[in-house]
Amino acid sequence: MFGPVSEDFLSVNALIRESLHSRVPLVSEIAGYLVNAGGKRLRPLLVLLAARGCGDQSANPIKLAVAIEFLHTAMLLHDDVVDESGLRRGRKTANAEWGNAPSVLVGDFLHSRAFELMVELGNVPVMSLISKATNGIAEGEVQQLTHLQNTRMCEADYLEVIYRKTALLFEVSAESGAVLAGADPCTARGYRDFGRHLGLAFQLMDDLLDYDGEAEALGKNPGDDLAEGKVTLPLIIALKKSNPADRSKLEQAILHPGSLDFETVRAITERSGGIETTRARAFQEAELATRSLETVNESSYKSTLKSLAEFAVRRTN
């Protein structure tokens, strides 16, 4: 999946290990547990593909890729505390292993380490992009909290939430890589738009898989979003298109988590078209992502980006 930047990821992993060093052993232990837990590393991949595709062959994109990965990992730590999650990628979350307080504080450590790396780059436009994005992401997380168990949540509100909490970091990963490389505004905009649409496609598939995925592949239990009170697109569509009896059941499941077995909810969501509609929206976003690259010169880096758009909607986890 890393294609022409596979060698770069050796340097990324080396810098990750170096940057996780702390005089406080527990900090390094928890941070290392999260960073080394696996994951797709899509955000640092976007940084590298954009920067290399725009001609930057220096070590700077490596540092930016690590900074982005640390920001993402910090957000995951905080998200798991907020959501009271116990499982991620098939293993215990940091908060389940060490408790909430250490998890939050190590998230802060990773966040500050990311900005240290960006200061070392000394690129003000890149720092401006990322600092604004982290602010928007935080707003998205708060916005999501305000919509928990909201049976009247509309598609527009949902799309705004997933843009802020997920797609925005994809967007800034791709755009910042291009800006770091000195790309012209038109090219940088192409990368930015690609990242945004890829992020939306990715989150739409995440929300779909929570209703149509397998626990073994997901590394978590299907139905976790519903259990946490999150009203995502499959459920929004189902609430809109279901008959009154089914809608009443869905509202009960949202307002009283655990009161209705998940298979019943999943079946209603499927027969109302919620699952297929969400899948279609994800494919639309992937297509828009590919079209966004029309302003980008042909290269192996661009080909890999196109493959990422396909991967985002064909995956099972």
KETORRO-685725 format. One record per residue (C-alpha): residue number from 1; residue in three letters; x, y, z. Coordinates in Angstrom, 1 decimal. Example, Ala and Ser with C-alpha at 12.3 -4.5 7.8 and 13.67 -1.06 7.14 Angstrom:
<nodes>
pos->1&code->ala&east->12.3&north->-4.5&up->7.8
pos->2&code->ser&east->13.7&north->-1.1&up->7.1
</nodes>
This chain:
<nodes>
pos->1&code->met&east->0.0&north->0.0&up->0.0
pos->2&code->phe&east->2.9&north->2.4&up->0.6
pos->3&code->gly&east->4.2&north->1.9&up->-2.9
pos->4&code->pro&east->7.0&north->4.4&up->-3.8
pos->5&code->val&east->7.4&north->5.6&up->-0.3
pos->6&code->ser&east->7.9&north->2.2&up->1.3
pos->7&code->glu&east->11.6&north->3.1&up->2.1
pos->8&code->asp&east->10.5&north->6.4&up->3.7
pos->9&code->phe&east->8.4&north->4.5&up->6.2
pos->10&code->leu&east->11.6&north->2.9&up->7.6
pos->11&code->ser&east->12.7&north->6.4&up->8.4
pos->12&code->val&east->9.3&north->7.3&up->9.8
pos->13&code->asn&east->9.3&north->4.3&up->12.1
pos->14&code->ala&east->12.9&north->5.2&up->13.3
pos->15&code->leu&east->11.9&north->8.8&up->14.0
pos->16&code->ile&east->8.8&north->7.6&up->15.9
pos->17&code->arg&east->10.9&north->5.4&up->18.2
pos->18&code->glu&east->13.4&north->8.2&up->18.8
pos->19&code->ser&east->10.7&north->10.8&up->19.5
pos->20&code->leu&east->8.8&north->8.7&up->21.9
pos->21&code->his&east->11.7&north->8.7&up->24.4
pos->22&code->ser&east->10.8&north->10.3&up->27.7
pos->23&code->arg&east->12.5&north->10.5&up->31.1
pos->24&code->val&east->9.2&north->9.2&up->32.5
pos->25&code->pro&east->9.1&north->5.5&up->31.7
pos->26&code->leu&east->5.3&north->5.3&up->31.8
pos->27&code->val&east->5.0&north->8.0&up->29.1
pos->28&code->ser&east->7.2&north->6.0&up->26.7
pos->29&code->glu&east->5.4&north->2.8&up->27.6
pos->30&code->ile&east->1.9&north->4.1&up->26.9
pos->31&code->ala&east->2.9&north->6.1&up->23.8
pos->32&code->gly&east->4.8&north->3.2&up->22.3
pos->33&code->tyr&east->1.8&north->0.8&up->23.0
pos->34&code->leu&east->-0.4&north->3.1&up->21.0
pos->35&code->val&east->1.9&north->4.0&up->18.1
pos->36&code->asn&east->3.1&north->0.4&up->17.7
pos->37&code->ala&east->-0.4&north->-1.1&up->17.9
pos->38&code->gly&east->-0.7&north->-1.2&up->14.1
pos->39&code->gly&east->-3.1&north->0.9&up->12.1
pos->40&code->lys&east->-3.1&north->1.9&up->8.5
pos->41&code->arg&east->-0.8&north->5.0&up->8.8
pos->42&code->leu&east->-2.9&north->6.6&up->6.1
pos->43&code->arg&east->-2.3&north->10.2&up->7.3
pos->44&code->pro&east->1.5&north->10.1&up->7.3
pos->45&code->leu&east->1.2&north->8.2&up->3.9
pos->46&code->leu&east->-0.7&north->11.2&up->2.5
pos->47&code->val&east->2.0&north->13.5&up->3.7
pos->48&code->leu&east->4.8&north->11.5&up->2.0
pos->49&code->leu&east->3.0&north->10.9&up->-1.2
pos->50&code->ala&east->2.1&north->14.6&up->-1.6
pos->51&code->ala&east->5.5&north->15.9&up->-0.7
pos->52&code->arg&east->7.4&north->13.4&up->-2.8
pos->53&code->gly&east->5.0&north->13.9&up->-5.6
pos->54&code->cys&east->5.7&north->17.6&up->-5.5
pos->55&code->gly&east->9.4&north->17.1&up->-5.7
pos->56&code->asp&east->10.6&north->17.3&up->-2.1
pos->57&code->gln&east->13.2&north->14.6&up->-1.7
pos->58&code->ser&east->14.6&north->16.0&up->1.6
pos->59&code->ala&east->14.1&north->14.5&up->5.1
pos->60&code->asn&east->11.5&north->17.2&up->6.0
pos->61&code->pro&east->8.5&north->15.1&up->4.9
pos->62&code->ile&east->9.6&north->12.3&up->7.3
pos->63&code->lys&east->9.4&north->14.7&up->10.2
pos->64&code->leu&east->6.0&north->16.1&up->9.1
pos->65&code->ala&east->4.6&north->12.6&up->8.6
pos->66&code->val&east->5.6&north->11.7&up->12.2
pos->67&code->ala&east->4.1&north->14.9&up->13.6
pos->68&code->ile&east->0.8&north->14.1&up->11.9
pos->69&code->glu&east->0.9&north->10.5&up->13.2
pos->70&code->phe&east->1.5&north->11.7&up->16.7
pos->71&code->leu&east->-1.4&north->14.2&up->16.4
pos->72&code->his&east->-3.7&north->11.4&up->15.2
pos->73&code->thr&east->-2.6&north->9.0&up->18.0
pos->74&code->ala&east->-3.1&north->11.7&up->20.6
pos->75&code->met&east->-6.7&north->12.1&up->19.3
pos->76&code->leu&east->-7.3&north->8.4&up->19.5
pos->77&code->leu&east->-6.2&north->8.3&up->23.1
pos->78&code->his&east->-8.5&north->11.1&up->24.0
pos->79&code->asp&east->-11.4&north->9.7&up->22.0
pos->80&code->asp&east->-11.1&north->6.3&up->23.7
pos->81&code->val&east->-11.4&north->8.0&up->27.1
pos->82&code->val&east->-14.4&north->10.1&up->26.0
pos->83&code->asp&east->-16.1&north->7.1&up->24.5
pos->84&code->glu&east->-15.1&north->4.8&up->27.4
pos->85&code->ser&east->-13.8&north->2.3&up->24.8
pos->86&code->gly&east->-12.2&north->-0.9&up->25.9
pos->87&code->leu&east->-11.0&north->-2.3&up->22.5
pos->88&code->arg&east->-9.3&north->-0.8&up->19.5
pos->89&code->arg&east->-7.7&north->-2.8&up->16.6
pos->90&code->gly&east->-8.4&north->-6.0&up->18.4
pos->91&code->arg&east->-6.4&north->-5.1&up->21.6
pos->92&code->lys&east->-7.2&north->-3.3&up->24.8
pos->93&code->thr&east->-7.2&north->0.5&up->24.7
pos->94&code->ala&east->-4.7&north->2.5&up->26.7
pos->95&code->asn&east->-7.4&north->3.7&up->29.1
pos->96&code->ala&east->-8.6&north->0.1&up->29.7
pos->97&code->glu&east->-5.0&north->-0.9&up->30.3
pos->98&code->trp&east->-3.7&north->2.0&up->32.4
pos->99&code->gly&east->-6.7&north->4.2&up->33.2
pos->100&code->asn&east->-8.1&north->7.5&up->32.0
pos->101&code->ala&east->-5.7&north->9.9&up->33.6
pos->102&code->pro&east->-2.5&north->8.5&up->32.2
pos->103&code->ser&east->-4.1&north->8.1&up->28.8
pos->104&code->val&east->-5.2&north->11.8&up->28.7
pos->105&code->leu&east->-1.8&north->13.0&up->29.8
pos->106&code->val&east->0.2&north->10.8&up->27.4
pos->107&code->gly&east->-2.1&north->12.1&up->24.7
pos->108&code->asp&east->-1.0&north->15.6&up->25.7
pos->109&code->phe&east->2.6&north->14.5&up->25.5
pos->110&code->leu&east->2.1&north->13.2&up->21.9
pos->111&code->his&east->0.3&north->16.4&up->20.9
pos->112&code->ser&east->3.1&north->18.6&up->22.2
pos->113&code->arg&east->5.8&north->16.4&up->20.7
pos->114&code->ala&east->4.1&north->16.8&up->17.3
pos->115&code->phe&east->4.3&north->20.5&up->17.5
pos->116&code->glu&east->8.0&north->20.3&up->18.6
pos->117&code->leu&east->8.6&north->18.4&up->15.4
pos->118&code->met&east->6.8&north->21.1&up->13.3
pos->119&code->val&east->8.7&north->23.9&up->15.0
pos->120&code->glu&east->11.9&north->22.1&up->13.9
pos->121&code->leu&east->10.6&north->22.2&up->10.3
pos->122&code->gly&east->10.3&north->26.0&up->10.6
pos->123&code->asn&east->7.6&north->26.2&up->7.9
pos->124&code->val&east->5.0&north->28.7&up->9.1
pos->125&code->pro&east->2.4&north->28.0&up->6.4
pos->126&code->val&east->2.5&north->24.3&up->7.3
pos->127&code->met&east->2.2&north->25.1&up->11.1
pos->128&code->ser&east->-0.7&north->27.4&up->10.3
pos->129&code->leu&east->-2.6&north->24.7&up->8.4
pos->130&code->ile&east->-2.1&north->22.1&up->11.1
pos->131&code->ser&east->-2.9&north->24.3&up->14.1
pos->132&code->lys&east->-6.1&north->25.4&up->12.5
pos->133&code->ala&east->-7.0&north->21.8&up->11.7
pos->134&code->thr&east->-6.4&north->20.6&up->15.2
pos->135&code->asn&east->-8.8&north->23.3&up->16.4
pos->136&code->gly&east->-11.4&north->22.2&up->14.0
pos->137&code->ile&east->-11.0&north->18.6&up->14.9
pos->138&code->ala&east->-11.6&north->19.4&up->18.6
pos->139&code->glu&east->-14.7&north->21.3&up->17.6
pos->140&code->gly&east->-15.9&north->18.3&up->15.7
pos->141&code->glu&east->-15.5&north->16.0&up->18.7
pos->142&code->val&east->-17.5&north->18.4&up->20.9
pos->143&code->gln&east->-20.1&north->18.7&up->18.2
pos->144&code->gln&east->-20.4&north->15.0&up->18.1
pos->145&code->leu&east->-21.0&north->14.9&up->21.8
pos->146&code->thr&east->-23.9&north->17.4&up->21.4
pos->147&code->his&east->-25.6&north->15.0&up->18.9
pos->148&code->leu&east->-25.4&north->11.8&up->21.0
pos->149&code->gln&east->-28.7&north->10.0&up->21.1
pos->150&code->asn&east->-30.2&north->12.7&up->18.8
pos->151&code->thr&east->-33.0&north->10.9&up->17.0
pos->152&code->arg&east->-33.5&north->14.0&up->14.8
pos->153&code->met&east->-30.0&north->14.3&up->13.6
pos->154&code->cys&east->-29.9&north->15.3&up->9.9
pos->155&code->glu&east->-27.5&north->14.3&up->7.1
pos->156&code->ala&east->-26.0&north->17.8&up->7.0
pos->157&code->asp&east->-25.1&north->17.8&up->10.6
pos->158&code->tyr&east->-23.7&north->14.3&up->10.3
pos->159&code->leu&east->-21.5&north->15.3&up->7.4
pos->160&code->glu&east->-20.2&north->18.3&up->9.2
pos->161&code->val&east->-19.2&north->16.2&up->12.2
pos->162&code->ile&east->-17.4&north->13.6&up->10.1
pos->163&code->tyr&east->-15.6&north->16.3&up->8.1
pos->164&code->arg&east->-14.3&north->17.9&up->11.2
pos->165&code->lys&east->-13.5&north->14.8&up->13.3
pos->166&code->thr&east->-12.0&north->12.7&up->10.5
pos->167&code->ala&east->-11.7&north->14.2&up->7.0
pos->168&code->leu&east->-10.1&north->17.4&up->8.2
pos->169&code->leu&east->-6.9&north->15.6&up->9.3
pos->170&code->phe&east->-6.8&north->13.7&up->6.0
pos->171&code->glu&east->-7.2&north->17.0&up->4.2
pos->172&code->val&east->-4.4&north->18.8&up->6.0
pos->173&code->ser&east->-2.1&north->15.8&up->5.8
pos->174&code->ala&east->-2.2&north->15.9&up->2.0
pos->175&code->glu&east->-2.2&north->19.7&up->1.7
pos->176&code->ser&east->0.6&north->20.2&up->4.2
pos->177&code->gly&east->2.8&north->17.7&up->2.3
pos->178&code->ala&east->2.3&north->19.7&up->-0.9
pos->179&code->val&east->2.8&north->23.1&up->0.8
pos->180&code->leu&east->6.0&north->21.8&up->2.5
pos->181&code->ala&east->7.3&north->20.9&up->-1.0
pos->182&code->gly&east->6.5&north->24.4&up->-2.3
pos->183&code->ala&east->3.7&north->23.3&up->-4.6
pos->184&code->asp&east->1.7&north->26.0&up->-6.5
pos->185&code->pro&east->-1.7&north->26.9&up->-5.1
pos->186&code->cys&east->-3.6&north->25.0&up->-7.7
pos->187&code->thr&east->-1.7&north->21.8&up->-7.1
pos->188&code->ala&east->-1.9&north->22.2&up->-3.3
pos->189&code->arg&east->-5.7&north->22.6&up->-3.7
pos->190&code->gly&east->-5.9&north->19.3&up->-5.6
pos->191&code->tyr&east->-4.1&north->17.5&up->-2.8
pos->192&code->arg&east->-6.3&north->19.2&up->-0.2
pos->193&code->asp&east->-9.5&north->18.2&up->-2.0
pos->194&code->phe&east->-8.3&north->14.7&up->-2.5
pos->195&code->gly&east->-7.6&north->14.4&up->1.3
pos->196&code->arg&east->-11.0&north->15.7&up->2.2
pos->197&code->his&east->-12.9&north->13.4&up->0.0
pos->198&code->leu&east->-10.8&north->10.4&up->0.9
pos->199&code->gly&east->-11.4&north->11.2&up->4.6
pos->200&code->leu&east->-15.1&north->11.4&up->4.1
pos->201&code->ala&east->-15.1&north->8.1&up->2.1
pos->202&code->phe&east->-13.1&north->6.5&up->4.9
pos->203&code->gln&east->-15.4&north->7.6&up->7.7
pos->204&code->leu&east->-18.5&north->6.7&up->5.8
pos->205&code->met&east->-17.1&north->3.2&up->5.4
pos->206&code->asp&east->-16.2&north->3.1&up->9.1
pos->207&code->asp&east->-19.8&north->3.9&up->10.0
pos->208&code->leu&east->-21.1&north->1.4&up->7.5
pos->209&code->leu&east->-18.9&north->-1.4&up->8.8
pos->210&code->asp&east->-20.2&north->-0.8&up->12.3
pos->211&code->tyr&east->-23.5&north->-2.1&up->10.9
pos->212&code->asp&east->-22.3&north->-4.5&up->8.2
pos->213&code->gly&east->-18.8&north->-5.7&up->9.4
pos->214&code->glu&east->-17.5&north->-8.7&up->11.2
pos->215&code->ala&east->-16.0&north->-8.4&up->14.7
pos->216&code->glu&east->-12.9&north->-10.4&up->13.9
pos->217&code->ala&east->-12.0&north->-8.2&up->10.9
pos->218&code->leu&east->-13.0&north->-4.9&up->12.7
pos->219&code->gly&east->-11.0&north->-5.5&up->15.9
pos->220&code->lys&east->-14.1&north->-4.3&up->17.8
pos->221&code->asn&east->-17.7&north->-5.3&up->18.1
pos->222&code->pro&east->-20.2&north->-4.2&up->15.5
pos->223&code->gly&east->-22.8&north->-1.9&up->17.0
pos->224&code->asp&east->-20.3&north->0.0&up->19.2
pos->225&code->asp&east->-21.4&north->3.3&up->17.7
pos->226&code->leu&east->-25.0&north->2.7&up->18.6
pos->227&code->ala&east->-24.1&north->1.6&up->22.1
pos->228&code->glu&east->-22.2&north->4.9&up->22.5
pos->229&code->gly&east->-25.3&north->6.8&up->21.3
pos->230&code->lys&east->-23.7&north->7.9&up->18.0
pos->231&code->val&east->-26.3&north->8.4&up->15.2
pos->232&code->thr&east->-24.4&north->7.8&up->12.0
pos->233&code->leu&east->-25.6&north->7.8&up->8.4
pos->234&code->pro&east->-26.9&north->4.2&up->8.2
pos->235&code->leu&east->-29.2&north->5.0&up->11.1
pos->236&code->ile&east->-30.1&north->8.5&up->9.9
pos->237&code->ile&east->-31.3&north->6.9&up->6.6
pos->238&code->ala&east->-33.2&north->4.2&up->8.4
pos->239&code->leu&east->-35.0&north->6.7&up->10.7
pos->240&code->lys&east->-36.0&north->8.6&up->7.7
pos->241&code->lys&east->-37.2&north->5.8&up->5.5
pos->242&code->ser&east->-38.5&north->3.2&up->8.0
pos->243&code->asn&east->-42.2&north->2.5&up->8.7
pos->244&code->pro&east->-43.6&north->3.9&up->11.9
pos->245&code->ala&east->-43.2&north->0.6&up->13.8
pos->246&code->asp&east->-39.5&north->0.2&up->12.8
pos->247&code->arg&east->-38.8&north->3.9&up->13.4
pos->248&code->ser&east->-40.2&north->3.5&up->17.0
pos->249&code->lys&east->-37.8&north->0.6&up->17.6
pos->250&code->leu&east->-34.8&north->2.5&up->16.3
pos->251&code->glu&east->-35.7&north->5.5&up->18.5
pos->252&code->gln&east->-35.9&north->3.2&up->21.5
pos->253&code->ala&east->-32.5&north->1.7&up->20.6
pos->254&code->ile&east->-30.9&north->5.1&up->20.4
pos->255&code->leu&east->-32.5&north->6.6&up->23.5
pos->256&code->his&east->-32.1&north->3.5&up->25.6
pos->257&code->pro&east->-28.9&north->1.7&up->24.6
pos->258&code->gly&east->-29.0&north->-2.0&up->25.1
pos->259&code->ser&east->-32.8&north->-2.1&up->25.2
pos->260&code->leu&east->-33.0&north->-3.7&up->21.7
pos->261&code->asp&east->-30.7&north->-6.4&up->20.4
pos->262&code->phe&east->-28.3&north->-5.1&up->17.8
pos->263&code->glu&east->-29.3&north->-7.7&up->15.1
pos->264&code->thr&east->-32.8&north->-6.2&up->15.1
pos->265&code->val&east->-31.5&north->-2.7&up->14.6
pos->266&code->arg&east->-29.1&north->-3.9&up->11.9
pos->267&code->ala&east->-31.9&north->-5.7&up->10.0
pos->268&code->ile&east->-34.1&north->-2.6&up->10.1
pos->269&code->thr&east->-31.2&north->-0.5&up->8.9
pos->270&code->glu&east->-30.5&north->-2.9&up->6.0
pos->271&code->arg&east->-34.1&north->-3.2&up->4.7
pos->272&code->ser&east->-34.6&north->0.5&up->4.9
pos->273&code->gly&east->-31.6&north->1.1&up->2.6
pos->274&code->gly&east->-29.4&north->2.7&up->5.2
pos->275&code->ile&east->-26.5&north->0.4&up->4.6
pos->276&code->glu&east->-26.6&north->0.5&up->0.8
pos->277&code->thr&east->-27.1&north->4.3&up->0.7
pos->278&code->thr&east->-24.1&north->4.8&up->3.0
pos->279&code->arg&east->-22.0&north->2.5&up->0.7
pos->280&code->ala&east->-23.1&north->4.5&up->-2.3
pos->281&code->arg&east->-22.1&north->7.8&up->-0.6
pos->282&code->ala&east->-18.7&north->6.4&up->0.3
pos->283&code->phe&east->-18.1&north->5.4&up->-3.4
pos->284&code->gln&east->-19.2&north->8.9&up->-4.5
pos->285&code->glu&east->-16.6&north->10.5&up->-2.2
pos->286&code->ala&east->-13.9&north->8.1&up->-3.4
pos->287&code->glu&east->-14.7&north->9.1&up->-7.0
pos->288&code->leu&east->-14.5&north->12.8&up->-6.1
pos->289&code->ala&east->-11.2&north->12.1&up->-4.4
pos->290&code->thr&east->-9.8&north->10.6&up->-7.7
pos->291&code->arg&east->-11.1&north->13.5&up->-9.7
pos->292&code->ser&east->-9.4&north->16.0&up->-7.4
pos->293&code->leu&east->-6.1&north->14.7&up->-8.7
pos->294&code->glu&east->-6.6&north->16.0&up->-12.2
pos->295&code->thr&east->-4.4&north->19.0&up->-11.4
pos->296&code->val&east->-1.6&north->16.8&up->-10.2
pos->297&code->asn&east->1.2&north->15.5&up->-12.5
pos->298&code->glu&east->1.2&north->11.8&up->-13.4
pos->299&code->ser&east->3.6&north->9.8&up->-11.3
pos->300&code->ser&east->3.9&north->6.6&up->-9.2
pos->301&code->tyr&east->2.9&north->8.8&up->-6.2
pos->302&code->lys&east->-0.4&north->9.9&up->-7.9
pos->303&code->ser&east->-1.1&north->6.3&up->-8.9
pos->304&code->thr&east->-0.7&north->5.2&up->-5.2
pos->305&code->leu&east->-3.1&north->8.0&up->-4.2
pos->306&code->lys&east->-5.7&north->6.6&up->-6.6
pos->307&code->ser&east->-5.2&north->3.2&up->-5.2
pos->308&code->leu&east->-5.9&north->4.6&up->-1.7
pos->309&code->ala&east->-9.3&north->5.9&up->-2.8
pos->310&code->glu&east->-10.2&north->2.4&up->-4.0
pos->311&code->phe&east->-8.9&north->0.8&up->-0.8
pos->312&code->ala&east->-10.9&north->3.2&up->1.3
pos->313&code->val&east->-14.2&north->1.8&up->0.0
pos->314&code->arg&east->-13.2&north->-1.9&up->-0.6
pos->315&code->arg&east->-11.8&north->-2.6&up->2.9
pos->316&code->thr&east->-13.4&north->-4.8&up->5.6
pos->317&code->asn&east->-11.8&north->-3.1&up->8.6
</nodes>
